[in-house]
Amino acid sequence: MMAMSEEQSLIEVHLYGQLRRFAPDRDAAGESVALISVKDGETILDIVRRMGIEPQELSHVFLNAEYSGLKRRIGAGDRLGLFPLDMGLLYRQYFPKKESD
């Protein structure tokens, strides 16, 4: 069995609003995307904390375009979208939140 390469163990974390300050490229006009390595069994909360983001700063979290809770497991190739409190959306009224896998 071959070991997973570093490139394959990355996820994209898209940061919006005030959370852009945690991105390597803090350009307000551009995309604020961080490439983060992920370990087996890690959750969204693990990634958020590792990036230095306080969970209380989050309004909405999307994992692969699904409105998600922080306990969901994350894997290589996933795309995570993090929205701060000042960009609260009405998703909770229209879409069910997937809390865990």
Backbone as a ProteinNet text record, in pm:
[ID]
protein_1_A
[PRIMARY]
MMAMSEEQSLIEVHLYGQLRRFAPDRDAAGESVALISVKDGETILDIVRRMGIEPQELSHVFLNAEYSGLKRRIGAGDRLGLFPLDMGLLYRQYFPKKESD
[TERTIARY]
84.5	0	88.5	59.5	141.4	93.4	186.6	152	94.6	2.9	-57.9	44.6	57.4	153.7	100.5	191.2	154	51.4	67.1	-25.9	-166.6	-178.2	-308.3	-375.6	-302.1	-359.9	-398.2	-415.2	-451.3	-601	-650.8	-786	-777.2	-880.4	-891.8	-984.1	-938.7	-1022.8	-1046.2	-1170.8	-1209.9	-1262.1	-1199.1	-1229.6	-1299.9	-1405.1	-1486	-1493.8	-1520.6	-1537.8	-1416.6	-1442.8	-1335.3	-1240.7	-1282.5	-1195.7	-1083	-1088.2	-980.7	-845.4	-846.8	-719.3	-638.6	-701.5	-632.1	-575.6	-599.6	-551	-410	-330.3	-195.8	-199	-298.2	-315.3	-434.6	-410.8	-517.6	-575.3	-566.3	-617.5	-769.4	-822.2	-966.6	-1042.6	-978.7	-1045.9	-1033.8	-937.4	-915.2	-976.4	-954.1	-1000.6	-904.5	-959	-877	-887.5	-790.9	-791	-662.1	-677.5	-562.3	-561	-444.5	-427.3	-373.5	-447.9	-415.4	-399.5	-295	-279.5	-378.6	-428.4	-528.5	-480	-509.8	-471.7	-596.8	-578.2	-691	-768.1	-899.6	-985.1	-1008.4	-945.2	-964.7	-1104.7	-1155.1	-1285.9	-1268.4	-1379	-1376.4	-1325.8	-1372.5	-1329	-1178	-1118.9	-973.2	-902	-950	-888.5	-905	-1026	-1054.6	-960.3	-948	-860.1	-714	-672.5	-532.9	-500.8	-599.7	-578.8	-579.8	-613.9	-617.8	-750.5	-853.6	-986.8	-1066.5	-1129	-1215.8	-1350.5	-1401.8	-1530.1	-1644	-1636.2	-1739.4	-1743.6	-1637.3	-1632.9	-1709.7	-1749.7	-1811.2	-1962.6	-2016	-2160.4	-2205.8	-2143.6	-2180.8	-2056.8	-2067.9	-1959.4	-2015.2	-1942.4	-1982.5	-1868.9	-1901.1	-1805.4	-1854.2	-1777	-1814.6	-1956.6	-1986.1	-2113	-2230.7	-2205.2	-2311.4	-2298.4	-2408	-2412.3	-2380.9	-2277	-2222.4	-2196.7	-2195.1	-2153.6	-2004.1	-1948.1	-1803.3	-1752.7	-1841.2	-1798.7	-1778.1	-1808.2	-1791.5	-1644.5	-1616.3	-1479	-1445.8	-1319.2	-1272.4	-1164.3	-1157.1	-1059.5	-988.8	-885.7	-805.2	-893.7	-867.7	-941.1	-1069.8	-1109.1	-1231.6	-1215.1	-1328.9	-1332.4	-1418.1	-1359.1	-1424.3	-1447.2	-1568	-1600.2	-1639.2	-1572.6	-1597.6	-1645.9	-1763	-1822	-1827.4	-1789.4	-1789.1	-1928.7	-1940.5	-2067.9	-2125.1	-2038.4	-2089	-2141.8	-2133.6	-2186.6	-2289.7	-2364.7	-2464.7	-2563.4	-2596.3	-2687.7	-2813.4	-2912.3	-3037.8	-3043.6	-2930	-2928.7	-3000.7	-2988	-3048.4	-3199.1	-3259.9	-3404	-3442.1	-3349.8	-3383.7	-3315.3	-3201.8	-3124.9	-3093.2	-3104.4	-3065.6	-2914.2	-2871.8	-2728.5	-2684.8	-2578.6	-2523	-2420.5	-2454.5	-2370.8	-2252.2	-2271.5	-2162.5	-2182.9	-2080.6	-2087.7	-2158.8
-118.3	0	124	217.3	338.1	444.1	518.4	627.2	743.6	815	930.8	1043.5	1106.7	1215.9	1340.5	1432.1	1558	1632.6	1631.9	1702.5	1645.3	1515.4	1450.7	1471.9	1510.4	1525.4	1669.6	1751	1891.2	1913.3	2014.8	2064	2212.3	2264.1	2408	2466.6	2571.8	2643	2782.4	2809.6	2939	3024.8	3139.9	3228.7	3353.9	3393.7	3506.9	3612.6	3736.9	3846.8	3865.7	3887.2	3912.6	3793.8	3676.6	3558.6	3558	3648.4	3656.8	3685.3	3739.4	3770.3	3644.3	3528	3402	3338.6	3400.9	3346.6	3396	3315.7	3360.3	3482.9	3490.7	3606.2	3684.5	3797.2	3874.6	3981.8	3962.9	4058.6	4064.8	4180.2	4196.3	4175.8	4199.7	4186.1	4045.1	3969.2	3834.6	3727.1	3604.6	3492.5	3470.8	3440.8	3410.2	3260.9	3189.1	3043.2	2997.4	2911.2	2850.5	2702.1	2651.6	2507.7	2450.9	2358.9	2305.2	2154.2	2101.6	1955.8	1898.4	1780.7	1717.2	1578	1541.3	1409.7	1323.3	1193.5	1100.9	1128.9	1133	1148.9	1291.1	1389.4	1527.6	1576	1664.6	1725	1869.3	1927.8	2069.5	2151.5	2120	2193.1	2185.1	2069.7	2055.5	2151.3	2159.1	2246.8	2392.8	2429.4	2567.5	2609.2	2526.2	2558.2	2565.6	2473.7	2474	2602.7	2659.3	2784.5	2906.2	2886.6	2997.4	3070.1	3010.8	3071.7	3020.8	3112.7	3074.9	3030.3	2915.5	2867.5	2968.3	3051.4	3151.8	3259.2	3270.2	3368.9	3323.5	3196.1	3139.6	3152.9	3188.6	3191.1	3065.9	3039.3	2924.4	2854	2722.3	2637.7	2547.8	2537.7	2450.9	2354.2	2226.5	2124.1	2065.9	2088.6	2041.7	2085.1	2212.6	2278	2231.9	2159.5	2119.9	2201.2	2264	2336.6	2236.1	2262.5	2159.3	2207.4	2111.6	2134.5	2109.4	2151.2	2143.3	2002.5	1908.7	1772.8	1682.5	1731.5	1648	1620.7	1499.4	1461.9	1519.9	1550.7	1612.9	1524	1521.1	1435.3	1505.3	1441.6	1496.9	1534.2	1651.7	1698.4	1772	1777.4	1847.2	1997.9	2064.6	2210.1	2261.3	2347.2	2401.1	2550	2597.3	2739.5	2789.3	2894.7	2949.1	3093.1	3119.6	3253	3305.5	3433.1	3491.4	3537.9	3575.6	3622.1	3740.7	3829.9	3948.5	3917.5	3792.3	3752	3640.7	3646.4	3543.9	3530.2	3408	3377.9	3311.8	3297	3236.8	3086.8	3024	2882.7	2794.5	2824.4	2735.3	2726.8	2826.2	2822.6	2738.4	2717.4	2651.9	2518	2497.3	2376.2	2306.2	2175.6	2104.4	2107.5	2119.9	2118.8	1975.2	1934.5	1800.9	1811.2	1756.5	1770.4	1675.2	1553.5	1455.9	1358.2	1276.3	1179.8	1053.4
0	0	0	-87.3	-98.7	-0.8	54.1	144.6	65.4	127.9	63.3	57.5	-55	-68	1	30.9	95	11.7	-120	-208	-195.7	-181.5	-173.1	-37.6	64.9	197.8	229.7	126.9	146.8	128.8	199.2	177.5	145.7	81.1	56.3	162.1	227.7	323.1	266.3	230.1	174.3	288.9	306.1	417.9	366.7	436.7	393	502.2	460.1	554.4	643.5	771	866.9	885.3	843.3	856.5	754	657.6	557.1	621.2	739.6	806.6	838.3	833.1	859.1	732.2	617.6	489.9	461.8	390.5	354.3	263.6	173.7	85.2	136.3	196.3	260.6	169.7	41	-56.3	-46.3	-9.3	7.3	-122.6	-235	-364	-421.6	-374.6	-428.9	-341.5	-381.3	-300.7	-184.8	-70.5	46.3	72.1	18.6	27.5	94.3	193.1	259.4	225.7	190.4	170.2	300.6	359.3	491	480.2	542	543.9	644.5	613.4	698.3	737.3	861.6	913	925.6	919.4	933.8	1062.2	1051	1167.9	1212.7	1147.5	1189.8	1154.6	1238.3	1215.7	1169.1	1128.7	1091.1	1209.2	1328.7	1447.9	1466.7	1442.4	1453.4	1358.4	1234.6	1134.1	1173.7	1216.2	1257	1369.9	1470	1583.7	1540.9	1454.6	1408.5	1333	1265.1	1191.6	1283.9	1411.7	1506.6	1509.4	1451.7	1448.2	1567.7	1639.2	1750.6	1693.7	1735.4	1683.2	1700.2	1804.2	1829.2	1720.9	1640.9	1532.7	1409.4	1406.4	1286.9	1289.2	1175.2	1157.8	1084.7	970.2	888.2	835.8	827.3	779.4	670.4	560.5	450.2	419.4	414.1	374.5	242.6	137.5	3.4	-32.3	-6.9	-40	45.7	155.4	247.7	376.3	417.3	543.6	654.1	732.8	821.1	962.6	1053.7	1190.9	1204.3	1315.4	1336.3	1366.4	1393.3	1429.1	1308.2	1188.9	1069.3	1042.9	1001.7	964.7	828.3	813	689.6	630	498.3	432.9	318.8	270.2	161	43.3	-13.4	-130	-97.7	29.6	66.6	51.5	42.6	33	148.3	229.1	346.8	326.6	353.2	345.3	483.2	530.9	664.1	654.2	713.9	713.9	856.7	878	1011.7	1053.3	1179.4	1233.3	1157	1109.3	1039.8	899.7	858.7	728	745.3	855.3	883	768.3	737.2	627.8	683.3	600.7	643.2	616.7	597.8	561.4	662.2	789.5	888.8	872.6	808.8	787.5	667	575.1	449.5	426.2	487.7	462.5	593.8	596.4	718.6	736.3	860	890.3	913.9	847.6	866.9	979	1095	1214.3	1216.3	1170	1170.8	1056.7	1033.2	923	964.6
[MASK]
+++++++++++++++++++++++++++++++++++++++++++++++++++++++++++++++++++++++++++++++++++++++++++++++++++++

